[in-house]
Amino acid sequence: MRPDAITREECVALDRRDPLAEFRDAFVIPEGVIYLDGNSLGAMAKAAPARAARVVEHEWGSDLIRSWNNAGWFELPLELGDKLAPLIGADAGEVVVTDTTSVNLFKLLWAAADMRPGRRKIILEGSNFPTDNYVAQGVAAARGLEVVLVERDAIADAIDEDTLAISITHVHYKTGHINDMAALTARAHAAGALAIWDLCHSAGALPVDLNGCNVDLAVGCTYKYLNGGPGSPAFLFVAKRHLATARQPITGWWGHADPFALTPGYAPAPDIRHFLTGTQPIVSLSLVGVGADLMRAADMTRVRTKSIALTETFIALVEQRCAAHGFTLVSPRDANERGSQVSFAHPHGYAIMRALIDRGVIGDFRAPDIVRFGFTPLYVRFADVWDAVDVLVDVMESGAWRDARYAEREAVT
């Protein structure tokens, strides 16, 4: 579709032909809202409240502690891991849902340091989401290691014989560019290093093939494209070939080979259960299953096809209709190098995003000047894309973003 040919009617026609259209009805989208922030927090599935109510009112309220057995609470982290595994190219027994992305990354970096003794360097993409850098810096300080922060095009060249691991985010949180998982993993292995991948902005948004790329370790969250709910537990992946040797440092009772033997000495479970630590948050864990079931029902090839079409349409419309308003595309123009988000830079990006949100178009802002829009194919329509740009045009042409209240920074941007 040529940019000058895009009309709302054509977007509506695309929605009528959308093979994923039925999934929108599975989510709660408030009236008058165009939700383009699923890359930060996914929309709520309509089945989530009933699932939460069952866990709270029946499993906890009525069955009480019996639900650890009767409702399968104890096995839930592994059961959910097996549900997520096909979405990220993993096998059963290689994924567990637990803790936060940051805690899980700490576990994997520590394990990687033990698996590559004598090596000192951990390589990360410096401009990507900073918590990964912070966690790596903490591990490095405790273990006498070195964190090397480089940018996308310099990652491969930075890997050498002193590298113990690369720890790379698959899709850049700010620009949306995709790092080459297969090529960088192969480069790390050629140098004898491990490859750790952060899937927060790719799991549920595009096909991921951890085993096909021979990845060693990975982490990711469930509250973005997997729609698990705010602060829902994260997941981690350990390739089967490493399960016998990878050892995590937070050795709590849930990771014990026989948790209810209650012996004073720690003995690690021989499987992915070893990467559990303490008692799990059952209510939030249960909601992860609701989002995972929806993603498993969708075809990831169709999800990716629609994602590309949505982002291409958005870019074309913004550049067509807002050409005079100072927006600069910072996401890759090549769709094959771009995740399911589009980011534009603008010197007044924060105020513009506040004005958009006030008008029902919800994206987010990332310092210093990025307005970021996420496109979740299961519930975002092509008509939503056209309407969102229409609101953006009005915000810019009316000067609505200049209202002084939009310059006041809120705690969460």
Secondary structure by P-SEA (a helix, b strand, c coil): cccccccaaaaaaaaaacccccccccccccccccccccccccccccaaaaaaaaacccccccccccccccccccaaaaaaaaaaccccccccccbbbbccaaaaaaaaaaaaaaacccbbbbbccccccaaaaaaaaaaaaacbbbbbbbccccccccccccccccccccccccccccccaaaaaaaaaaacbbbbbbcccccccccccccccccccbbbbcccccccccccbbbbbbccccccccccccccccccccccccccccccccccccccccccaaaaaaaaaaaaaaaaaccaaaaaaaaaaaaaaaaaaaaaccccccccccccccccccccbbbbbbcaaaaaaaaaaaacccccccccccbbbbbccccccaaaaaaaaaaaaaaaaaccccccccccccccc
